[in-house]
Amino acid sequence: MSTTADLVTALKKELKAAQMTYADLAQAIGMAESSVKRMLAKGDMPLSRVDEICRALHLDFADLARSVADSRPLLQQMTREQEAAVVADRKLLLTAICVLSQWTLEQIVSTYRISETEGIGYLAQLDRIGIIELRPGNRYRLRLAKTFRWQARGPVMEYFRENAVLDYFGGSFDGDDETMLLVHGSIAPHLAPSFVERIQRVAHDFSQQHLQDQRLAAKKLEGYTLVLGMRKWEFSTFAALRR
């Protein structure tokens, strides 16, 4: 959510862009010029006053708040506390995964046993955690960067290691539209980062295709999960046989 201080900072920029002096603004809102200067310098005022200044500048309050939200830097990674809050509730975690896939509230409640009231509550929680910025009509904007990753050893990845890995790899991967490759080899260490970069590009392509296909009807879509990884590793059973 936009803080009052953020809104006041944005108002100062709009005031400068409009080439309106403090004297002009003071006259427009019926205040003394000194009071206007002090109020803007302090960076804190009632939202009703912010709205009044917006009208003087011929701005829409909602547009101002939206521009403030859009200007904030996107999260590259969440804190452990934020991730812990997400995994504390199974339905909240499910909602978080859905919004990462850009699902609407309507899609979430029509697909899962989550009521509309619950869904709105979970969206509000994700807004407080910092994953989304809620918009009117239960719409939202993701506050995560395209390069966002869960912490490698954070609460979310630990949850999936404990609860989802066996479920995922328990599949046969034998469908025409499925595959699983296990390739082992020894290469020069300085070449490994280039393979990691290629893997990341595949993941990015998959994500971009997902976003593009959200314009299709739901019945034309199928859920897939792409798991890509590369690490220095030897199966512990084999490692135990080393001399």
C-alpha positions as CSV (number, residue, x, y, z in Angstrom):
1,M,0.0,0.0,0.0
2,S,1.2,3.6,-0.6
3,T,2.2,5.5,2.5
4,T,1.3,9.1,3.0
5,A,5.0,10.0,2.8
6,D,5.2,8.3,-0.6
7,L,2.1,10.2,-1.8
8,V,3.5,13.6,-0.6
9,T,6.8,12.9,-2.4
10,A,4.9,12.2,-5.6
11,L,2.8,15.4,-5.1
12,K,5.9,17.5,-4.9
13,K,7.0,16.1,-8.2
14,E,3.6,16.8,-9.7
15,L,3.6,20.3,-8.3
16,K,7.0,21.0,-10.0
17,A,5.9,19.4,-13.3
18,A,2.8,21.6,-13.3
19,Q,5.0,24.7,-12.6
20,M,2.7,25.6,-9.7
21,T,4.2,27.6,-6.9
22,Y,3.6,27.1,-3.2
23,A,1.7,30.4,-3.3
24,D,-0.6,29.1,-6.1
25,L,-1.3,25.9,-4.3
26,A,-1.9,27.7,-1.0
27,Q,-4.5,29.9,-2.7
28,A,-6.1,26.9,-4.4
29,I,-6.7,25.0,-1.2
30,G,-7.3,28.0,1.1
31,M,-4.2,27.8,3.3
32,A,-1.3,30.1,4.1
33,E,1.8,29.6,2.0
34,S,3.9,29.0,5.0
35,S,1.5,26.2,6.2
36,V,1.7,24.6,2.8
37,K,5.5,24.6,2.8
38,R,5.7,23.2,6.3
39,M,3.1,20.5,5.5
40,L,5.0,19.4,2.4
41,A,8.3,19.5,4.1
42,K,7.1,17.4,6.9
43,G,5.8,14.8,4.4
44,D,2.8,13.9,6.5
45,M,-0.8,15.0,6.1
46,P,-4.4,13.5,6.2
47,L,-5.4,11.6,3.0
48,S,-8.3,14.1,2.7
49,R,-5.6,16.9,2.3
50,V,-3.7,14.8,-0.3
51,D,-7.0,14.4,-2.2
52,E,-7.6,18.1,-2.0
53,I,-4.1,18.9,-3.4
54,C,-4.7,16.4,-6.2
55,R,-7.9,18.2,-7.2
56,A,-5.9,21.5,-7.3
57,L,-3.4,19.9,-9.6
58,H,-6.2,18.2,-11.6
59,L,-4.9,14.8,-10.7
60,D,-6.9,11.7,-9.8
61,F,-6.0,10.4,-6.4
62,A,-6.2,6.7,-7.5
63,D,-3.8,7.5,-10.4
64,L,-1.4,9.1,-8.0
65,A,-1.4,6.1,-5.7
66,R,-1.0,3.8,-8.6
67,S,2.0,5.7,-10.0
68,V,3.6,5.6,-6.5
69,A,3.1,1.8,-6.4
70,D,4.4,1.3,-9.9
71,S,7.6,3.3,-9.2
72,R,8.6,1.1,-6.3
73,P,11.5,-1.3,-7.0
74,L,10.3,-4.9,-7.6
75,L,11.4,-7.6,-5.2
76,Q,14.2,-9.9,-6.3
77,Q,13.8,-12.0,-3.2
78,M,11.7,-12.1,-0.1
79,T,12.9,-12.2,3.5
80,R,12.7,-15.5,5.5
81,E,9.9,-13.8,7.6
82,Q,7.9,-13.1,4.4
83,E,8.4,-16.6,3.1
84,A,7.5,-18.1,6.5
85,A,4.2,-16.2,6.5
86,V,3.4,-17.6,3.1
87,V,3.9,-21.3,4.0
88,A,2.2,-20.9,7.4
89,D,-1.2,-21.4,5.7
90,R,-1.7,-24.0,3.0
91,K,-4.4,-22.0,1.2
92,L,-2.4,-18.8,1.4
93,L,0.6,-20.7,-0.2
94,L,-1.8,-21.9,-3.0
95,T,-3.0,-18.4,-3.6
96,A,0.5,-17.1,-3.7
97,I,1.4,-19.7,-6.4
98,C,-1.7,-18.8,-8.3
99,V,-0.9,-15.1,-8.4
100,L,2.6,-15.9,-9.5
101,S,0.9,-17.5,-12.5
102,Q,-1.2,-14.3,-12.9
103,W,-4.5,-16.0,-12.1
104,T,-7.5,-13.9,-11.3
105,L,-9.5,-14.2,-8.1
106,E,-12.3,-15.7,-10.2
107,Q,-10.0,-18.4,-11.6
108,I,-8.7,-19.3,-8.1
109,V,-12.1,-19.7,-6.4
110,S,-13.6,-21.6,-9.4
111,T,-10.7,-24.1,-9.4
112,Y,-10.1,-24.6,-5.7
113,R,-12.1,-25.0,-2.6
114,I,-11.5,-21.4,-1.6
115,S,-14.5,-19.1,-1.2
116,E,-14.6,-15.6,-2.6
117,T,-14.4,-14.1,0.9
118,E,-11.4,-16.3,1.7
119,G,-9.8,-15.5,-1.6
120,I,-10.1,-11.7,-1.0
121,G,-8.6,-12.2,2.5
122,Y,-5.7,-14.1,1.1
123,L,-5.0,-11.5,-1.5
124,A,-5.0,-8.9,1.3
125,Q,-2.5,-11.0,3.2
126,L,-0.3,-11.2,0.1
127,D,-0.5,-7.4,-0.2
128,R,0.6,-7.0,3.4
129,I,3.5,-9.5,2.9
130,G,4.6,-7.5,-0.2
131,I,4.0,-10.0,-3.0
132,I,1.2,-8.0,-4.7
133,E,-0.2,-4.5,-4.8
134,L,-4.0,-4.8,-4.5
135,R,-6.1,-2.8,-7.0
136,P,-9.8,-2.0,-7.1
137,G,-12.1,-4.9,-8.0
138,N,-9.7,-7.4,-6.4
139,R,-7.2,-7.0,-9.2
140,Y,-3.6,-6.9,-8.3
141,R,-0.1,-6.1,-9.6
142,L,2.8,-8.4,-8.8
143,R,5.6,-6.7,-6.9
144,L,8.1,-9.4,-7.8
145,A,10.8,-8.9,-10.4
146,K,11.1,-11.2,-13.5
147,T,14.2,-12.6,-11.9
148,F,12.5,-13.3,-8.6
149,R,13.6,-16.6,-6.9
150,W,12.5,-18.2,-3.6
151,Q,15.4,-18.4,-1.2
152,A,17.4,-21.5,-1.9
153,R,17.2,-22.6,1.7
154,G,14.2,-20.6,2.7
155,P,10.9,-21.7,4.1
156,V,9.1,-22.1,0.7
157,M,11.8,-24.2,-0.9
158,E,12.1,-26.3,2.3
159,Y,8.4,-26.8,2.3
160,F,8.5,-28.1,-1.3
161,R,11.5,-30.3,-0.6
162,E,9.6,-31.9,2.3
163,N,6.2,-32.2,0.7
164,A,6.3,-32.0,-3.1
165,V,9.5,-33.4,-4.4
166,L,8.5,-37.1,-4.1
167,D,5.0,-36.3,-5.4
168,Y,6.5,-34.6,-8.5
169,F,9.2,-37.2,-9.3
170,G,6.8,-40.0,-8.6
171,G,5.3,-39.5,-12.0
172,S,6.3,-41.6,-15.0
173,F,7.2,-38.7,-17.3
174,D,6.2,-40.9,-20.3
175,G,3.5,-38.7,-21.9
176,D,4.1,-37.3,-25.4
177,D,4.2,-33.9,-23.8
178,E,6.4,-34.9,-20.9
179,T,10.1,-35.6,-20.4
180,M,12.7,-36.1,-17.8
181,L,16.4,-36.2,-18.5
182,L,19.2,-37.2,-16.1
183,V,22.6,-36.4,-17.6
184,H,25.8,-36.9,-15.7
185,G,29.2,-35.8,-16.9
186,S,32.5,-34.2,-15.9
187,I,33.3,-30.8,-17.5
188,A,35.7,-28.0,-16.9
189,P,34.3,-25.9,-14.0
190,H,34.6,-22.6,-15.8
191,L,32.1,-23.9,-18.4
192,A,29.3,-24.7,-15.8
193,P,28.0,-21.1,-15.6
194,S,27.3,-21.0,-19.3
195,F,25.1,-24.1,-18.9
196,V,23.3,-22.5,-16.0
197,E,22.6,-19.4,-18.1
198,R,21.1,-21.6,-20.8
199,I,18.9,-23.3,-18.3
200,Q,17.7,-20.0,-17.0
201,R,16.8,-18.9,-20.5
202,V,14.6,-22.0,-21.0
203,A,12.9,-21.2,-17.7
204,H,12.4,-17.6,-18.9
205,D,10.9,-18.8,-22.2
206,F,8.5,-21.1,-20.4
207,S,7.4,-18.2,-18.1
208,Q,6.9,-15.9,-21.1
209,Q,4.8,-18.4,-22.9
210,H,2.7,-18.9,-19.8
211,L,2.0,-15.1,-19.7
212,Q,1.2,-15.0,-23.4
213,D,-1.2,-17.9,-23.3
214,Q,-3.2,-16.4,-20.4
215,R,-5.3,-14.7,-23.2
216,L,-6.6,-18.2,-24.2
217,A,-9.7,-19.7,-22.8
218,A,-9.1,-21.8,-19.6
219,K,-10.3,-25.0,-21.4
220,K,-7.5,-24.6,-23.9
221,L,-4.8,-24.6,-21.2
222,E,-3.1,-27.3,-19.3
223,G,-1.0,-27.0,-16.2
224,Y,2.7,-28.0,-16.5
225,T,5.6,-27.7,-14.0
226,L,9.0,-27.3,-15.4
227,V,11.9,-28.3,-13.1
228,L,15.4,-27.4,-14.2
229,G,18.5,-27.9,-12.1
230,M,22.2,-28.3,-12.2
231,R,24.6,-28.9,-9.3
232,K,27.8,-30.5,-8.3
233,W,26.5,-33.8,-7.0
234,E,27.2,-37.5,-6.5
235,F,24.6,-39.9,-5.3
236,S,25.4,-40.5,-1.6
237,T,25.1,-44.3,-2.1
238,F,27.8,-44.1,-4.7
239,A,29.9,-41.6,-2.8
240,A,30.0,-44.1,0.1
241,L,31.8,-46.6,-2.1
242,R,34.6,-44.2,-2.9
243,R,38.1,-45.3,-1.8
